[in-house]
């Protein structure tokens, strides 16, 4: 991927989404969704892994698509509620203990959830668990038909909504209000200040963007434990969202504490100019407080996504996935199907990774202590300006690097397989 590719992607999505209303609590953004997509593909068991690794760009493209393409489709324009679920709808007040108790009693059945929303006059309570259930059914049908285009499309959507499910800010009506949001920060998507406008954006968008490489490196595929078959998708999704909800207050408190420590929060109002001048300091503090929790939530989203993808494949009878296309045949699994608006397709496909020199079998980023095989999924995210190349593991380790836990470059060199 070229150094300017992420900026172009964000600019396009920002320009498009500002045309339609967005829910206030837009937390998990493109950086986290990309990490989730790459980590999910890396953690899938064979033969699914071999199938999806050949179509990684298409899966990533579909994962980041809903927030940009879906608002432009007549079928999905009004379905912003697919992305969240208000677990604390029955809480009698904003007290955290009462909200937590209400969330733990939230019903996983759609009818009971809708009845609860009506009883508490919640106009838009969200329907993420049941949308995921529908997507898993669609994915099973695609596996059954061995339709690679539909498989990639549905898989990307499943990963997107699993990332939403593991996002604490997608679980509560209070995340769009105090104490998560401060006065004067109503910046729309597309405004440079959007990424910093409230706790949900600062944590779910900018914190992930600044630490994407390091967070991604901590998601080793062998550490992702998943279910071979999920019998009740809504129940499993609500359980995932509840675990995330339990972290919401801690995340909001960490954001507030960092701002107060820097003297930027006075009387409930944020010193916007002061924060703008000290963003690096603020996000370093936030990473120290919440970095491990962000990785934990990413791992939770990957575990759910892998479980649901494997479940869909199992429901379809565990068919052999389609073989990878011959080298001279272009695989268009990531292309927009005929029923999607072509003009709304985001330019999110990853560019080919920078070509390494003939002697370079291993690469690293100047900003990381980890080195990778040149074809590792993490290596493709390193821009030309930050790319460091090595001819051997010994050379990389002599430079102070340690091996990536995903591609394990030290073991590939020892067994002579190469990459």
C-alpha positions in Angstrom: 0.0 0.0 0.0 1.4 3.4 -0.9 1.8 5.9 2.0 -1.0 8.1 0.6 -3.5 5.2 0.1 -5.1 5.3 3.7 -5.5 9.1 3.4 -7.3 8.7 0.0 -9.6 6.0 1.5 -10.5 8.2 4.5 -11.0 11.2 2.3 -13.4 9.4 0.0 -15.4 7.9 2.8 -15.6 11.1 4.6 -16.8 13.0 1.6 -19.5 10.4 0.9 -20.8 9.9 4.3 -21.2 13.6 5.0 -24.0 13.5 2.5 -26.2 11.5 4.8 -27.0 11.7 8.5 -24.8 9.5 10.7 -25.4 8.3 14.2 -23.7 10.4 16.8 -21.8 7.5 18.3 -19.7 6.5 15.3 -16.9 4.9 17.2 -15.2 2.0 15.4 -13.7 3.4 12.2 -11.8 2.2 9.2 -8.4 1.5 10.9 -10.0 -1.0 13.4 -12.1 -2.6 10.7 -9.1 -3.2 8.5 -7.2 -4.8 11.4 -10.2 -7.0 12.2 -10.5 -8.1 8.6 -6.8 -9.0 8.2 -6.6 -10.7 11.6 -9.8 -12.7 10.9 -8.5 -14.1 7.6 -5.2 -14.9 9.3 -7.0 -16.8 12.1 -9.4 -18.9 9.9 -8.7 -22.6 9.8 -7.8 -24.5 6.6 -9.1 -24.7 4.0 -10.9 -21.4 4.6 -7.7 -19.6 5.3 -6.2 -20.6 2.0 -9.3 -19.5 0.1 -9.6 -16.1 1.8 -5.9 -15.2 1.9 -6.1 -15.1 -1.9 -9.0 -12.6 -1.7 -7.8 -10.5 1.3 -8.1 -7.2 -0.6 -11.8 -8.0 -1.4 -12.6 -9.0 2.1 -11.0 -5.8 3.5 -12.9 -3.7 0.9 -16.2 -5.2 1.9 -15.4 -4.9 5.6 -15.1 -1.1 5.4 -17.9 -0.7 2.9 -21.2 -0.5 5.0 -20.6 3.0 6.4 -19.8 4.5 3.0 -21.7 2.5 0.3 -24.8 1.4 2.3 -26.2 4.9 2.9 -26.3 5.4 -0.9 -28.4 2.2 -1.5 -32.2 2.4 -1.4 -32.3 -1.0 0.3 -30.0 0.0 3.2 -30.2 3.8 3.4 -32.5 3.8 6.5 -30.8 0.9 8.3 -28.2 2.7 10.4 -29.6 0.7 13.4 -27.8 -2.4 12.0 -24.6 -1.2 13.6 -25.5 -1.0 17.3 -27.8 -2.2 20.1 -28.8 -0.2 23.2 -28.3 -2.8 25.9 -29.1 -0.4 28.8 -32.4 0.7 27.3 -34.3 -0.5 30.4 -32.1 1.4 32.9 -34.2 3.8 35.0 -31.4 6.4 35.0 -27.9 7.2 33.8 -26.4 5.6 36.9 -23.7 3.1 35.8 -24.7 0.4 38.2 -28.3 0.5 37.0 -27.2 0.6 33.3 -24.9 -2.4 33.8 -27.7 -4.4 35.5 -30.2 -3.5 32.7 -27.6 -4.6 30.1 -27.1 -8.0 31.8 -30.8 -8.6 31.6 -31.1 -7.7 27.9 -33.1 -10.3 25.9 -31.4 -11.9 22.9 -34.8 -12.7 21.2 -35.8 -10.0 18.6 -39.4 -9.8 19.7 -38.6 -9.5 23.4 -36.0 -6.8 22.6 -38.5 -4.8 20.5 -41.1 -5.1 23.3 -38.5 -3.8 25.8 -37.7 -0.8 23.5 -41.5 0.0 23.2 -42.0 -0.2 26.9 -39.2 2.3 27.6 -40.0 4.5 24.6 -36.8 3.9 22.8 -37.4 4.9 19.2 -34.3 3.3 17.7 -32.8 0.5 19.8 -30.7 -1.1 17.2 -30.8 -4.6 15.7 -27.1 -5.7 15.1 -27.4 -9.3 16.5 -30.3 -10.1 14.2 -28.7 -8.5 11.2 -25.6 -10.7 11.8 -27.9 -13.7 12.0 -29.2 -12.9 8.6 -25.7 -12.4 7.2 -24.5 -15.7 8.5 -27.5 -17.4 6.7 -26.6 -15.5 3.5 -22.9 -16.6 3.8 -24.0 -20.2 4.3 -26.0 -20.0 1.1 -23.0 -18.5 -0.7 -20.7 -21.3 0.5 -23.4 -23.8 -0.7 -23.5 -22.3 -4.1 -19.7 -21.9 -4.2 -20.2 -18.3 -5.3 -16.8 -16.6 -4.5 -18.2 -13.1 -5.1 -21.0 -13.6 -2.6 -18.7 -15.4 -0.1 -16.3 -12.4 -0.1 -19.1 -9.9 0.1 -20.9 -11.5 3.0 -17.7 -12.3 4.9 -16.6 -8.7 4.8 -20.0 -7.6 6.1 -19.9 -10.2 8.9 -16.5 -8.9 10.0 -17.7 -5.3 9.9 -20.6 -6.1 12.2 -18.5 -8.2 14.5 -16.2 -5.2 14.9 -19.3 -3.2 15.8 -20.3 -5.8 18.3 -17.0 -5.7 20.1 -17.1 -1.9 20.3 -18.2 -0.6 23.7 -19.6 2.6 22.2 -22.0 0.6 20.1 -23.8 -0.8 23.1 -25.3 2.2 24.9 -27.5 5.2 24.2 -25.4 7.2 26.6 -22.3 7.0 24.5 -23.5 9.9 22.3 -24.0 12.1 25.3 -22.2 13.3 28.5 -19.8 12.2 29.7 -18.6 10.8 26.4 -19.1 14.0 24.4 -18.1 17.5 25.3 -19.8 20.7 24.2 -18.7 22.3 20.9 -17.4 19.1 19.3 -20.1 18.4 16.8 -17.7 18.1 13.9 -19.2 16.1 11.0 -17.4 13.2 9.3 -15.0 14.9 6.8 -14.0 17.6 9.2 -10.4 17.1 10.3 -11.6 17.4 13.9 -14.1 14.6 13.5 -11.5 12.0 14.8 -11.2 13.9 18.0 -14.7 15.2 18.6 -15.8 12.8 21.4 -14.6 9.9 23.5 -16.1 7.4 21.0 -14.2 8.9 18.1 -10.9 9.5 20.0 -10.8 5.9 21.1 -12.5 4.0 18.2 -11.0 6.0 15.3 -7.9 8.0 16.0 -6.3 5.8 18.8 -6.6 2.8 16.4 -5.3 4.7 13.5 -2.2 5.9 15.4 -1.4 2.4 16.8 -2.8 0.2 14.0 0.5 -1.6 13.3 1.3 -2.3 16.9 -2.2 -3.4 17.8 -2.4 -5.6 14.7 0.9 -7.3 15.6 -0.6 -8.4 19.0 -3.4 -10.4 17.3 -1.5 -13.7 16.8 -3.8 -16.2 14.9 -2.9 -19.0 17.4 -4.3 -16.9 20.3 -7.7 -16.6 18.7 -10.0 -19.2 20.2 -13.3 -19.7 18.3 -16.4 -21.9 18.3 -16.6 -24.5 15.6 -20.4 -24.0 15.5 -22.6 -21.2 16.9 -26.1 -22.5 17.4 -27.7 -19.1 18.3 -26.1 -16.2 16.5 -28.1 -13.4 18.2 -27.4 -14.8 21.7 -23.7 -15.1 21.0 -23.6 -11.6 19.6 -25.4 -10.1 22.5 -23.0 -11.9 24.9 -20.0 -10.3 22.9 -21.7 -6.9 23.1 -22.3 -7.3 26.9 -18.6 -8.0 27.5 -17.8 -4.8 25.5 -20.4 -2.8 27.4 -18.8 -3.7 30.7 -15.7 -1.7 29.5 -17.6 1.4 28.4 -17.4 3.3 31.7 -13.7 2.6 32.0 -13.0 3.9 28.5 -14.9 7.1 29.1 -13.2 7.6 32.4 -9.8 7.0 30.8 -10.5 9.7 28.2 -11.7 12.1 30.8 -8.7 11.4 33.1 -6.2 12.0 30.3 -7.8 15.3 29.4 -7.9 16.4 33.0 -4.3 15.4 33.5 -3.4 17.7 30.6 -5.5 20.5 32.0 -7.8 20.5 29.0 -11.1 19.9 30.6 -12.6 22.7 32.6 -16.1 22.7 33.9 -17.2 20.0 31.5 -15.9 21.9 28.5 -12.9 20.8 26.4 -10.2 23.2 25.4 -10.3 22.3 21.7 -7.4 24.5 20.7 -5.3 23.2 23.5 -6.0 19.6 22.5 -5.3 20.3 18.9 -1.8 21.6 19.8 -1.0 18.5 22.0 -2.6 15.6 20.2 0.5 13.4 20.3 0.7 13.8 24.1 -2.9 13.1 24.6 -3.0 9.9 22.4 0.1 8.6 24.1 -1.7 8.9 27.5 -4.8 7.3 26.1 -2.8 4.4 24.6 -1.1 3.8 27.9 -4.5 3.6 29.6 -6.6 1.8 27.0 -4.2 0.2 24.5 -4.4 -3.3 26.0 -8.2 -3.0 26.2 -8.4 -2.0 22.5 -6.4 -5.1 21.5 -8.7 -7.2 23.7 -11.8 -5.9 22.0 -10.2 -6.5 18.6 -9.4 -10.0 19.6 -13.1 -10.4 20.7 -14.3 -9.2 17.4 -12.0 -11.6 15.5 -13.1 -14.5 17.7 -16.7 -13.8 16.9 -16.1 -13.3 13.2 -14.1 -16.5 12.8 -16.8 -18.4 14.8 -19.6 -17.1 12.6 -17.7 -17.7 9.3 -16.9 -21.2 10.3 -20.5 -21.7 11.4 -21.8 -20.6 8.0 -19.3 -22.9 6.3 -20.4 -25.8 8.5 -24.1 -25.1 7.9 -23.3 -25.4 4.2 -21.9 -28.8 4.7 -18.2 -27.8 4.9 -17.7 -27.7 1.1 -14.3 -27.4 -0.4 -13.9 -23.7 -1.2 -13.2 -22.7 -4.7 -9.6 -23.0 -5.7 -7.5 -19.9 -6.2 -7.7 -18.6 -9.8 -4.8 -19.2 -12.2 -2.1 -16.5 -12.2 -3.3 -15.2 -15.6 -7.0 -14.9 -14.5 -8.1 -11.8 -12.6 -10.1 -12.6 -9.5 -12.8 -10.0 -9.1 -14.2 -11.3 -5.8 -14.0 -7.8 -4.4 -15.9 -6.1 -7.2 -19.3 -4.5 -6.7 -22.2 -6.9 -7.7 -24.8 -5.6 -10.1 -27.4 -4.8 -7.4 -25.0 -2.4 -5.6 -24.6 1.2 -6.7 -21.3 1.3 -8.7 -20.9 5.0 -8.2 -20.9 4.5 -4.4 -18.1 2.0 -4.3 -15.2 3.3 -2.2 -11.7 3.1 -3.5 -10.6 0.9 -0.6 -8.8 -1.9 -2.4 -5.3 -2.2 -1.2 -2.5 -1.4 -3.5 0.1 -4.1 -4.1 2.8 -4.1 -1.3 6.0 -2.3 -2.3 8.3 -4.5 -4.2 11.2 -5.7 -2.0 14.7 -5.8 -3.4 15.9 -9.3 -4.5 18.0 -9.8 -1.4 15.2 -8.6 1.0 13.3 -11.6 2.4 12.3 -9.8 5.6 10.9 -6.3 6.2 10.1 -4.0 9.1 8.7 -0.6 9.8 10.9 2.1 11.2 8.2 2.7 13.8 8.1 -0.9 15.0 10.4 -3.4 16.7 8.8 -6.3 14.8 10.1 -7.7 11.5 8.0 -9.8 9.0 8.4 -12.1 6.0 8.0 -10.0 2.9 4.6 -11.5 2.1 3.2 -11.2 5.6 -0.2 -9.5 5.7 1.3 -7.0 8.2 4.2 -6.2 5.8 1.8 -4.9 3.1 0.7 -2.2 5.4 4.2 -0.7 5.7 4.6 2.4 3.4 7.7 3.0 1.3 8.9 5.8 3.6 8.9 3.6 6.7 10.0 0.3 5.0 13.3 -1.3 6.2 14.6 -4.5 4.5 16.7 -7.3 5.7 18.3 -10.3 3.9 18.1 -12.6 7.0 16.6 -13.0 10.4 20.0 -12.5 12.0 20.4 -9.2 10.3 16.9 -8.0 11.5 17.5 -9.2 15.1 20.9 -7.6 15.1 19.1 -4.3 14.3 16.9 -4.8 17.5 13.9 -6.4 15.8 11.9 -9.4 17.0 10.0 -11.9 14.8 6.3 -11.3 14.0 4.0 -13.8 15.7 1.8 -14.1 12.7 4.2 -15.1 9.9 7.0 -16.4 12.3 9.9 -15.5 10.0 12.5 -17.1 12.3 10.8 -20.5 11.9 10.4 -20.2 8.1 14.1 -19.5 7.7 15.1 -22.5 10.0 13.0 -25.0 8.1 14.2 -23.7 4.7 10.7 -23.1 3.3 11.1 -19.4 2.8 8.2 -17.1 2.1 
